Amino acid sequence: MMQRITLRLPEQQINLLQQMVDSGEYPNVSEAVRAAVRELVEKRASRVLKESDQVSFKV
């Protein structure tokens, strides 16, 4: 199940996202944002999980 969040972005970023949609790179702005979030999570999730494991062992 997907949940909805509210996100505020600078107009320039919104315009660039819309250009990606207009060029056919993404079907809509929401999918472009989801792709960016997936990329961020893939890059950073393992580090965050490692850090949280270390904290739980210290407690």
C-alpha positions in Angstrom: 0.0 0.0 0.0 1.3 3.5 -0.9 0.8 6.4 1.5 0.6 10.0 0.5 3.0 12.6 1.8 3.1 16.4 1.2 6.3 17.7 -0.2 7.3 21.3 -0.9 10.0 21.9 -3.5 11.4 25.0 -5.1 9.7 26.1 -8.3 12.9 25.4 -10.3 13.0 21.8 -9.2 9.3 21.3 -10.0 9.9 22.8 -13.5 12.8 20.4 -14.1 10.7 17.5 -13.0 8.0 18.6 -15.4 10.5 18.8 -18.2 11.5 15.2 -17.5 7.9 14.2 -17.8 7.4 16.3 -20.9 10.5 14.6 -22.5 9.0 11.2 -21.8 11.6 10.2 -19.2 8.8 9.6 -16.6 5.1 9.2 -17.0 4.3 11.9 -14.4 6.0 14.0 -11.7 5.0 11.6 -8.9 6.8 8.7 -10.6 9.9 10.9 -11.1 9.9 11.8 -7.3 9.4 8.1 -6.4 12.4 7.2 -8.6 14.5 9.8 -6.8 13.4 8.5 -3.4 14.2 4.9 -4.4 17.7 5.9 -5.5 18.3 7.7 -2.3 17.1 4.8 -0.2 19.2 2.3 -2.1 22.3 4.5 -1.6 21.8 5.3 2.0 19.6 2.7 3.7 22.4 0.2 4.5 24.5 2.9 6.3 21.5 4.1 8.3 20.6 0.5 9.3 24.2 -0.2 10.3 24.3 2.9 12.5 21.0 2.0 14.1 22.3 -1.5 14.9 25.4 0.0 16.5 23.2 2.3 18.7 21.0 -0.6 19.8 24.0 -2.6 20.9 25.3 0.4 23.0 22.0 0.7 24.9 
